[in-house]
Amino acid sequence: MCASGDASQGHGRFYYAYGRPSAPELVYPAKDQSSDGVFMRSHLVYGGASGGTAYSFVKDGYKYIVYSIAGTGFHDGGVIVQRSGEAGAAKKMQCQSSKIVESQDDGVIDATLKWKSDSPLATHGLPGVR
């Protein structure tokens, strides 16, 4: 998940980019499209004082879920791809823990708090891989 310009003040945009920085395989939404209303944000709660955040969007019949979970002694993050209408994940790709960067910008965090919640994620947590 990325933010450009001053996305926290509505003078930029949020977008998802996957692939190499010089040649991403997927950028959503496209540079010429607005990001208003395309992303959802869900708080994830697990036992043992662990939890995290998931950001999701739907494109071409697939739901993409970007997640970050942390707890005592662990940190996990990645992308899950789920075919629309299916309970399990079609693919799960984990980030290298050293590559996960959490935003410390309160404005960016506050802006994402206004996004609609993804009810299935908030209720059932992350889908497992089939």
TORPA-4810 file (N, C-alpha, C, O; in nm, 3 decimals):
<nodes>
NODE_1_0.086_-0.116_0.000_0.000_0.000_0.000_0.091_0.122_0.000_0.191_0.128_0.071_M
NODE_2_0.053_0.217_-0.079_0.134_0.338_-0.093_0.045_0.461_-0.086_-0.076_0.454_-0.108_C
NODE_3_0.107_0.573_-0.055_0.039_0.702_-0.057_0.128_0.800_-0.132_0.250_0.800_-0.115_A
NODE_4_0.065_0.884_-0.214_0.142_0.984_-0.287_0.085_1.121_-0.257_-0.030_1.135_-0.217_S
NODE_5_0.168_1.222_-0.278_0.124_1.359_-0.249_0.091_1.371_-0.102_0.152_1.305_-0.018_G
NODE_6_-0.004_1.454_-0.071_-0.050_1.469_0.066_-0.184_1.398_0.079_-0.288_1.460_0.099_D
NODE_7_-0.179_1.263_0.068_-0.300_1.181_0.070_-0.379_1.199_0.200_-0.501_1.186_0.200_A
NODE_8_-0.310_1.228_0.308_-0.378_1.244_0.436_-0.469_1.366_0.438_-0.564_1.372_0.516_S
NODE_9_-0.441_1.465_0.352_-0.522_1.587_0.345_-0.610_1.591_0.220_-0.671_1.693_0.190_Q
NODE_10_-0.616_1.479_0.147_-0.699_1.473_0.027_-0.634_1.534_-0.096_-0.702_1.557_-0.196_G
NODE_11_-0.503_1.561_-0.090_-0.431_1.622_-0.202_-0.332_1.524_-0.263_-0.225_1.563_-0.310_H
NODE_12_-0.366_1.400_-0.261_-0.283_1.294_-0.316_-0.372_1.173_-0.331_-0.494_1.185_-0.340_G
NODE_13_-0.312_1.056_-0.333_-0.393_0.937_-0.345_-0.326_0.818_-0.281_-0.204_0.815_-0.262_R
NODE_14_-0.407_0.720_-0.248_-0.359_0.592_-0.200_-0.364_0.496_-0.318_-0.452_0.507_-0.403_F
NODE_15_-0.269_0.403_-0.323_-0.270_0.303_-0.430_-0.195_0.179_-0.383_-0.118_0.182_-0.287_Y
NODE_16_-0.219_0.069_-0.453_-0.152_-0.057_-0.427_-0.057_-0.081_-0.543_-0.095_-0.064_-0.659_Y
NODE_17_0.065_-0.119_-0.513_0.162_-0.152_-0.617_0.229_-0.284_-0.583_0.271_-0.307_-0.470_A
NODE_18_0.237_-0.372_-0.683_0.299_-0.502_-0.665_0.401_-0.524_-0.776_0.371_-0.500_-0.893_Y
NODE_19_0.519_-0.569_-0.740_0.624_-0.598_-0.836_0.746_-0.513_-0.809_0.759_-0.451_-0.703_G
NODE_20_0.834_-0.511_-0.904_0.957_-0.434_-0.890_0.926_-0.284_-0.899_0.840_-0.243_-0.978_R
NODE_21_0.995_-0.202_-0.819_0.968_-0.057_-0.823_0.981_0.003_-0.964_0.906_0.093_-1.000_P
NODE_22_1.076_-0.045_-1.042_1.097_0.010_-1.176_0.996_-0.041_-1.278_0.976_0.021_-1.382_S
NODE_23_0.931_-0.155_-1.248_0.834_-0.212_-1.343_0.728_-0.293_-1.266_0.729_-0.416_-1.272_A
NODE_24_0.637_-0.224_-1.195_0.536_-0.297_-1.119_0.444_-0.378_-1.211_0.410_-0.335_-1.321_P
NODE_25_0.405_-0.497_-1.162_0.314_-0.583_-1.238_0.169_-0.533_-1.226_0.089_-0.550_-1.318_E
NODE_26_0.137_-0.472_-1.111_0.001_-0.424_-1.088_0.007_-0.295_-1.008_0.072_-0.289_-0.904_L
NODE_27_-0.062_-0.193_-1.056_-0.084_-0.069_-0.982_-0.234_-0.046_-0.983_-0.296_-0.041_-1.089_V
NODE_28_-0.293_-0.031_-0.862_-0.437_-0.012_-0.853_-0.469_0.093_-0.749_-0.415_0.089_-0.639_Y
NODE_29_-0.556_0.187_-0.782_-0.608_0.215_-0.915_-0.500_0.277_-1.003_-0.395_0.319_-0.955_P
NODE_30_-0.527_0.281_-1.132_-0.431_0.340_-1.226_-0.405_0.486_-1.191_-0.488_0.550_-1.126_A
NODE_31_-0.292_0.538_-1.233_-0.253_0.675_-1.199_-0.358_0.779_-1.234_-0.370_0.880_-1.165_K
NODE_32_-0.433_0.756_-1.341_-0.533_0.854_-1.384_-0.670_0.832_-1.320_-0.766_0.900_-1.356_D
NODE_33_-0.680_0.738_-1.225_-0.807_0.710_-1.157_-0.800_0.753_-1.011_-0.694_0.750_-0.949_Q
NODE_34_-0.914_0.792_-0.958_-0.923_0.831_-0.818_-0.918_0.708_-0.729_-0.962_0.600_-0.769_S
NODE_35_-0.866_0.724_-0.610_-0.864_0.613_-0.513_-0.978_0.625_-0.412_-0.988_0.545_-0.320_S
NODE_36_-1.063_0.725_-0.429_-1.173_0.745_-0.335_-1.267_0.625_-0.336_-1.320_0.588_-0.441_D
NODE_37_-1.287_0.565_-0.220_-1.382_0.457_-0.204_-1.340_0.321_-0.256_-1.421_0.228_-0.251_G
NODE_38_-1.218_0.305_-0.306_-1.179_0.174_-0.361_-1.117_0.080_-0.258_-1.114_-0.041_-0.279_V
NODE_39_-1.068_0.134_-0.147_-1.004_0.051_-0.046_-1.090_0.038_0.080_-1.168_0.128_0.113_F
NODE_40_-1.075_-0.076_0.148_-1.138_-0.098_0.277_-1.028_-0.125_0.378_-0.919_-0.170_0.343_M
NODE_41_-1.057_-0.097_0.505_-0.961_-0.118_0.613_-1.029_-0.196_0.723_-1.142_-0.164_0.761_R
NODE_42_-0.962_-0.297_0.775_-1.020_-0.378_0.882_-0.917_-0.400_0.992_-0.799_-0.425_0.966_S
NODE_43_-0.964_-0.391_1.114_-0.881_-0.420_1.230_-0.889_-0.570_1.257_-0.998_-0.626_1.262_H
NODE_44_-0.776_-0.634_1.274_-0.771_-0.778_1.301_-0.736_-0.800_1.447_-0.640_-0.742_1.498_L
NODE_45_-0.813_-0.885_1.514_-0.790_-0.913_1.655_-0.773_-1.064_1.671_-0.857_-1.142_1.627_V
NODE_46_-0.665_-1.103_1.736_-0.637_-1.244_1.764_-0.607_-1.257_1.912_-0.582_-1.157_1.979_Y
NODE_47_-0.609_-1.378_1.963_-0.578_-1.402_2.104_-0.432_-1.377_2.135_-0.349_-1.366_2.045_G
NODE_48_-0.401_-1.367_2.263_-0.262_-1.351_2.305_-0.204_-1.216_2.275_-0.085_-1.206_2.245_G
NODE_49_-0.283_-1.111_2.283_-0.237_-0.973_2.263_-0.176_-0.953_2.125_-0.078_-0.879_2.110_A
NODE_50_-0.232_-1.018_2.024_-0.184_-0.997_1.888_-0.299_-0.947_1.801_-0.416_-0.973_1.828_S
NODE_51_-0.263_-0.876_1.698_-0.362_-0.822_1.607_-0.294_-0.743_1.497_-0.171_-0.744_1.486_G
NODE_52_-0.372_-0.678_1.418_-0.313_-0.602_1.309_-0.417_-0.533_1.225_-0.529_-0.506_1.270_G
NODE_53_-0.378_-0.504_1.102_-0.461_-0.430_1.009_-0.458_-0.498_0.874_-0.355_-0.551_0.832_T
NODE_54_-0.572_-0.495_0.806_-0.579_-0.547_0.669_-0.644_-0.439_0.581_-0.745_-0.379_0.618_A
NODE_55_-0.586_-0.418_0.466_-0.641_-0.327_0.366_-0.683_-0.414_0.248_-0.607_-0.503_0.208_Y
NODE_56_-0.801_-0.391_0.193_-0.846_-0.477_0.084_-0.911_-0.396_-0.027_-0.957_-0.284_-0.008_S
NODE_57_-0.914_-0.458_-0.145_-0.984_-0.401_-0.260_-1.019_-0.515_-0.355_-0.959_-0.623_-0.348_F
NODE_58_-1.115_-0.491_-0.442_-1.158_-0.592_-0.539_-1.127_-0.540_-0.679_-1.157_-0.426_-0.714_V
NODE_59_-1.065_-0.630_-0.758_-1.030_-0.595_-0.897_-1.045_-0.720_-0.982_-0.986_-0.824_-0.951_K
NODE_60_-1.121_-0.710_-1.088_-1.135_-0.817_-1.187_-1.171_-0.952_-1.125_-1.115_-1.055_-1.163_D
NODE_61_-1.264_-0.953_-1.031_-1.311_-1.078_-0.972_-1.224_-1.136_-0.863_-1.245_-1.249_-0.820_G
NODE_62_-1.125_-1.060_-0.817_-1.037_-1.105_-0.709_-1.033_-0.999_-0.600_-1.034_-0.879_-0.627_Y
NODE_63_-1.027_-1.046_-0.476_-1.005_-0.957_-0.363_-0.857_-0.966_-0.325_-0.803_-1.076_-0.309_K
NODE_64_-0.794_-0.852_-0.313_-0.654_-0.843_-0.270_-0.655_-0.792_-0.127_-0.719_-0.691_-0.096_Y
NODE_65_-0.583_-0.861_-0.039_-0.578_-0.825_0.102_-0.431_-0.803_0.141_-0.350_-0.895_0.136_I
NODE_66_-0.399_-0.682_0.179_-0.265_-0.648_0.227_-0.276_-0.643_0.378_-0.355_-0.566_0.432_V
NODE_67_-0.196_-0.725_0.448_-0.213_-0.735_0.592_-0.080_-0.723_0.667_0.028_-0.748_0.613_Y
NODE_68_-0.092_-0.684_0.792_0.021_-0.679_0.884_-0.031_-0.719_1.021_-0.126_-0.658_1.073_S
NODE_69_0.030_-0.820_1.080_-0.009_-0.870_1.212_0.115_-0.873_1.300_0.224_-0.908_1.255_I
NODE_70_0.096_-0.836_1.426_0.208_-0.842_1.520_0.157_-0.891_1.655_0.040_-0.875_1.690_A
NODE_71_0.247_-0.951_1.728_0.217_-0.997_1.863_0.347_-1.015_1.937_0.453_-0.973_1.890_G
NODE_72_0.341_-1.077_2.051_0.460_-1.097_2.132_0.558_-1.187_2.057_0.533_-1.306_2.040_T
NODE_73_0.667_-1.130_2.013_0.773_-1.206_1.949_0.755_-1.236_1.801_0.835_-1.311_1.746_G
NODE_74_0.655_-1.182_1.736_0.643_-1.207_1.593_0.581_-1.088_1.520_0.512_-1.005_1.578_F
NODE_75_0.609_-1.084_1.389_0.551_-0.984_1.299_0.535_-1.052_1.165_0.630_-1.109_1.114_H
NODE_76_0.417_-1.047_1.107_0.388_-1.112_0.981_0.311_-1.015_0.892_0.227_-0.939_0.941_D
NODE_77_0.340_-1.017_0.767_0.268_-0.932_0.673_0.279_-0.989_0.533_0.369_-1.066_0.503_G
NODE_78_0.186_-0.950_0.449_0.191_-0.998_0.313_0.067_-0.961_0.236_-0.005_-0.867_0.271_G
NODE_79_0.043_-1.037_0.129_-0.071_-1.016_0.042_-0.142_-1.150_0.023_-0.078_-1.252_-0.003_V
NODE_80_-0.272_-1.147_0.037_-0.355_-1.264_0.010_-0.445_-1.229_-0.107_-0.505_-1.122_-0.110_I
NODE_81_-0.454_-1.320_-0.202_-0.542_-1.302_-0.317_-0.653_-1.406_-0.304_-0.628_-1.525_-0.286_V
NODE_82_-0.776_-1.359_-0.314_-0.892_-1.445_-0.294_-0.989_-1.424_-0.410_-1.025_-1.311_-0.443_Q
NODE_83_-1.030_-1.534_-0.472_-1.129_-1.526_-0.579_-1.262_-1.481_-0.517_-1.304_-1.536_-0.416_R
NODE_84_-1.327_-1.382_-0.578_-1.454_-1.330_-0.524_-1.554_-1.444_-0.507_-1.570_-1.527_-0.596_S
NODE_85_-1.621_-1.446_-0.393_-1.723_-1.546_-0.364_-1.670_-1.674_-0.304_-1.749_-1.761_-0.267_G
NODE_86_-1.539_-1.689_-0.291_-1.481_-1.809_-0.231_-1.429_-1.777_-0.092_-1.385_-1.665_-0.065_E
NODE_87_-1.436_-1.877_-0.003_-1.395_-1.856_0.136_-1.244_-1.861_0.154_-1.188_-1.785_0.233_A
NODE_88_-1.178_-1.950_0.082_-1.033_-1.966_0.098_-0.954_-1.874_0.007_-1.008_-1.814_-0.086_G
NODE_89_-0.827_-1.865_0.035_-0.737_-1.782_-0.044_-0.683_-1.861_-0.162_-0.651_-1.979_-0.149_A
NODE_90_-0.673_-1.797_-0.276_-0.614_-1.860_-0.394_-0.462_-1.855_-0.385_-0.394_-1.945_-0.435_A
NODE_91_-0.408_-1.751_-0.321_-0.263_-1.735_-0.311_-0.230_-1.648_-0.190_-0.303_-1.554_-0.158_K
NODE_92_-0.120_-1.681_-0.124_-0.071_-1.600_-0.012_0.078_-1.577_-0.033_0.155_-1.671_-0.053_K
NODE_93_0.118_-1.451_-0.028_0.259_-1.415_-0.044_0.302_-1.338_0.081_0.244_-1.234_0.113_M
NODE_94_0.401_-1.388_0.149_0.447_-1.321_0.271_0.560_-1.225_0.239_0.644_-1.251_0.152_Q
NODE_95_0.560_-1.114_0.310_0.668_-1.016_0.298_0.785_-1.062_0.383_0.767_-1.132_0.483_C
NODE_96_0.905_-1.024_0.344_1.019_-1.045_0.430_1.002_-0.949_0.547_0.977_-0.831_0.527_Q
NODE_97_1.015_-1.000_0.669_0.988_-0.917_0.786_1.073_-0.790_0.787_1.029_-0.687_0.839_S
NODE_98_1.191_-0.794_0.732_1.278_-0.676_0.729_1.230_-0.572_0.627_1.277_-0.458_0.627_S
NODE_99_1.136_-0.609_0.540_1.087_-0.519_0.435_0.953_-0.453_0.471_0.906_-0.368_0.395_K
NODE_100_0.892_-0.490_0.583_0.764_-0.432_0.623_0.791_-0.296_0.689_0.866_-0.286_0.786_I
NODE_101_0.728_-0.193_0.634_0.742_-0.059_0.688_0.603_-0.008_0.725_0.515_0.003_0.639_V
NODE_102_0.583_0.022_0.851_0.456_0.074_0.899_0.463_0.225_0.900_0.564_0.282_0.940_E
NODE_103_0.357_0.290_0.856_0.353_0.436_0.856_0.344_0.488_0.999_0.269_0.435_1.082_S
NODE_104_0.419_0.590_1.027_0.413_0.659_1.156_0.345_0.794_1.141_0.339_0.873_1.236_Q
NODE_105_0.293_0.821_1.021_0.229_0.948_0.991_0.084_0.944_1.038_0.001_0.875_0.978_D
NODE_106_0.053_1.016_1.144_-0.083_1.015_1.201_-0.188_1.057_1.098_-0.300_1.006_1.100_D
NODE_107_-0.154_1.148_1.009_-0.249_1.193_0.907_-0.285_1.082_0.810_-0.402_1.067_0.773_G
NODE_108_-0.187_1.003_0.770_-0.212_0.891_0.680_-0.298_0.786_0.751_-0.394_0.735_0.694_V
NODE_109_-0.263_0.755_0.874_-0.340_0.656_0.952_-0.483_0.705_0.972_-0.577_0.628_0.953_I
NODE_110_-0.500_0.831_1.008_-0.635_0.887_1.027_-0.717_0.881_0.898_-0.836_0.852_0.902_D
NODE_111_-0.654_0.906_0.784_-0.725_0.902_0.656_-0.775_0.760_0.628_-0.886_0.743_0.578_A
NODE_112_-0.694_0.658_0.660_-0.738_0.520_0.634_-0.846_0.475_0.733_-0.924_0.385_0.703_T
NODE_113_-0.850_0.536_0.850_-0.954_0.502_0.948_-1.093_0.539_0.898_-1.193_0.486_0.948_L
NODE_114_-1.101_0.628_0.801_-1.230_0.670_0.745_-1.280_0.573_0.638_-1.395_0.583_0.595_K
NODE_115_-1.196_0.479_0.594_-1.237_0.385_0.492_-1.339_0.287_0.548_-1.338_0.257_0.668_W
NODE_116_-1.425_0.239_0.464_-1.524_0.139_0.500_-1.454_0.011_0.547_-1.346_-0.023_0.498_K
NODE_117_-1.515_-0.057_0.642_-1.461_-0.184_0.692_-1.500_-0.299_0.599_-1.609_-0.299_0.542_S
NODE_118_-1.412_-0.394_0.583_-1.440_-0.516_0.507_-1.500_-0.616_0.605_-1.427_-0.682_0.679_D
NODE_119_-1.632_-0.628_0.608_-1.703_-0.708_0.708_-1.654_-0.853_0.720_-1.633_-0.899_0.832_S
NODE_120_-1.634_-0.926_0.609_-1.585_-1.064_0.624_-1.448_-1.072_0.693_-1.424_-1.162_0.773_P
NODE_121_-1.359_-0.979_0.663_-1.228_-0.979_0.728_-1.240_-0.943_0.876_-1.178_-1.006_0.961_L
NODE_122_-1.319_-0.842_0.905_-1.335_-0.799_1.044_-1.401_-0.908_1.128_-1.368_-0.923_1.246_A
NODE_123_-1.491_-0.984_1.069_-1.564_-1.087_1.143_-1.488_-1.219_1.150_-1.482_-1.281_1.257_T
NODE_124_-1.429_-1.263_1.039_-1.369_-1.397_1.033_-1.216_-1.397_1.028_-1.156_-1.504_1.037_H
NODE_125_-1.154_-1.284_1.015_-1.008_-1.279_1.004_-0.962_-1.310_0.863_-1.042_-1.317_0.770_G
NODE_126_-0.834_-1.330_0.849_-0.775_-1.357_0.718_-0.814_-1.494_0.667_-0.819_-1.590_0.744_L
NODE_127_-0.841_-1.506_0.537_-0.875_-1.638_0.483_-0.751_-1.727_0.475_-0.641_-1.679_0.450_P
NODE_128_-0.770_-1.856_0.498_-0.661_-1.951_0.485_-0.642_-1.993_0.340_-0.733_-1.979_0.258_G
NODE_129_-0.526_-2.045_0.309_-0.499_-2.093_0.175_-0.565_-2.230_0.157_-0.554_-2.316_0.244_V
NODE_130_-0.634_-2.248_0.045_-0.701_-2.376_0.022_-0.602_-2.482_-0.013_-0.641_-2.597_-0.036_R
</nodes>
